[in-house]
Amino acid sequence: MVILKKHKYPLDDHGFTLIELLVVIAIFGILMSVIIANLSQSKSKSRDNKRVSDLQALQLGLELYYDKNRGYPTTLDGLVTPSKEFVHEIPAPPLGGAYIYATTGSGASCSGYHLGAVMENDSRLLSDDADQTVRTICTGSAPDFHGNATNCSGGTPAGTDLCYDVKERRY
């Protein structure tokens, strides 16, 4: 004689309820939105760091140019020579466009420069920049800009400073 055990739960009660599945899907959705938001912010910070690195490389090239020529070029293209002694090429910002550059001085004597990049984030990087005011430009230069101006354009400061700028180094 075989004795059948009575199950604690009926055999047709397998799986999850619809409510349980919806709760799990909602939790996954919330987690994914947090992860994607953090990933997006990390990418924009990385692009800002690339901009600062590019400006530092250009700044080094400009100082090498000054040491050889006792003045700065009126455009960044003047840094690229056949011998590649100053820079190999002018870097482009991560999302396209160009860096902002103006030479300052009197007449054809370009004794200073102002170099800028528009950042994506209002970060600690912006506390380490020059925030240079508009100066007199030398002949053949693009117009100068205010280091606190939005998008590195214009002669007056703005409420939100997203312009990272550097100027010539004086030793």
N, C-alpha and C positions, 0 to 999 in steps of 0.2 A: 504494500500500500504506500503510495506516494503522497506526501503531505506538502501542499503548496503553501508557501509563506505569503502572507498578505503584506503588500508593499505599503510603506508609510505614505507615499504619494501615488496618485493614480498614474498609470503608464502613459496616458495621453497628455500629461502636463510637463512637456519638455521645452527648453529654450527660454528666451527672455520676453518680457511683456513689451508692448509698444512704448510705454512710458519709460522703461529702463533704457531702451535703445535711444530714445530721443534725448534723455539726460546725458548719455555718453557722447552722442553726436554734438550736443551743445558744449560740453566740456572741451572736446577736441577743437571745435570752432574757436572758442575763446583762446585756447593755448596757441593755435596757429596764428591768430591775429596779433598776439603779443610778439611772437617770434618774428613774423614778417615785418612788423613795425621796427623792431630793434635791428634787423638786418638792413633795412632801408636806411636807417640813420647811420649805421656803420659804414655803408657805402659812401654816403655824402661826406662823412668825416674823412674817409680815405682820400676822396677827391680833393678836399681842402688841403690835406697834408701834401698831396702831389703838387698843388699850386704853390705852396710855400717852398717846397723843394726846388721847383722850377725857377722861382724868383731868386733863390739863393745861388743857383747855378748861373743864372744870368748876371747876378750881382758880381760874382767872381769873374766872369768874362768881361764885364764892364770895367772892373778894377785893373785887370790885365791890359785891356785896351788903353786905359788912362796912363798906366805906367809906361807904355811904349810911345803913345802919341801926345801926352800932356793935355788931353781933352777927351770928351766922350763923344761917341757917334750920335748924329742927329736922329737916326733910326736904329732899331735893333738889328736890322739886316746888315749894318756895318760891322757887326761882330763876326759874321760868317765870312771868312776869307778862304782862298784856295788852300792855304797851308793849315787851316783849321786850328790856328794858334790860340784863339779866344774861346770859341764854342764850335762844336761840330754842326749844330743846327739850332734854330730857334724853336724851343718847345711850344706846343700848343696846349691850351688848357684842356682838362679832361673832357669837357662837354662841348668843345669846339670854341671858335672865336679866336681872340688874340689877347695877349697881355697889354696893359696900358703903359705907354712909355713916353716921357717928355724929357727933353734936356733943358737945363736951366743955365743961365749965365747972361752975358751981355754981348750983343751983336753976334759975331761968328765964334766967339769964345765960349765953348760949352764946358763950363767948369763944374757942373753938377747934373744930377739926373733924378727923376722921380719915376718909380716903377710900381705898378699895381696890378692886383687881381681881385675879381669879384668872388667872394666866398659864398658858400651855401648855408653855413651855420654861423650863428653868433657864438663863437667859442673862445676859449682862452688864448688861441692863436692871435686874435685881434688885439689883445692887450699887449702883445710884444711887437707890434708894428710901429712905423714912424709917425703916422697921423700928421703928415706934413701939410702945411698950408700952401696955397698957390704962390708960386714964385715967378719971376720974370724968365721967359723962355729965350733961348738963343735962336738965331736965324735958322730957319729950316726945320724947326721942331714942331711936333704936335702940341696942341694946347695943354697946359698943366691942369691938374685936378686937385681937389681938396682930399686929403687922406681920410677924412671922416664922411665923405660924401657917399650917398647910396650909389651903388654900381660904379664907383670910381669915376664919376663924371660930375662936372659942375665945379663951381668955385666956392660953394658954401657948404658947411657941414649939414648933415641930416640927422634925424632922430635915431635911426638905426644904422650903425656902422657895420657894413658888410664888405668894406674895402680894406684889403690887406695891402699895405704899401711899404716900400723901402726907398731909401735915398742913398746918395753917395756916402762912403765911409771916409772919415777924416782921421788920419793917423798922427 
